[in-house]
Amino acid sequence: MKSFFITFRSITYAQRCERVFTAAGIRCHMRRAPRWMEERGCGYGVEAKLGELNEGLQILRKEEIPFRKSYLLYPDGVVEELRYDLS
């Protein structure tokens, strides 16, 4: 099953994301990011099912929770950075 992973600049933002996602019914979990994803971030992120991505991004915008980057995670271990316009 595909999932997405969003990285944050602080553990506090990752914790806030996990709380608001859970409150909205998005099943997710906060976890440590691989070292290569950390680049100027805190090294934590939130992972959830790919089908929840659009709702998750809308929630982050509404709650004004800034994030660094987001990634698509494939079951075979391939990782793809997602790029989109949030304006």
C-alpha positions, 0 to 999 in steps of 0.5 A: 500500500502506498503512503505519504510522509511529510517532514517538519522543521521541528518535532513540535510541528510534527506532533501538532500534525499528528494531533490534527490528523487524528482529530480529523479521522486520518490514521497516521503516526509520527516517526523519525525521518531517514537521515537523508531526508533531514536536511535542515529539519528536525528529523521527524515526520508524519506518515499516513495512507496516500488516499488521505494526502489531499485532506491532510494538506488542506488541514495543514493549510487551515491549521497553519502548520508549516512543513518542509517536504512530502514524499510518496512511499512505495511498498517496495521501498522506493521514495519519490518527493512530491511537488505541488503548488499550495497557493 
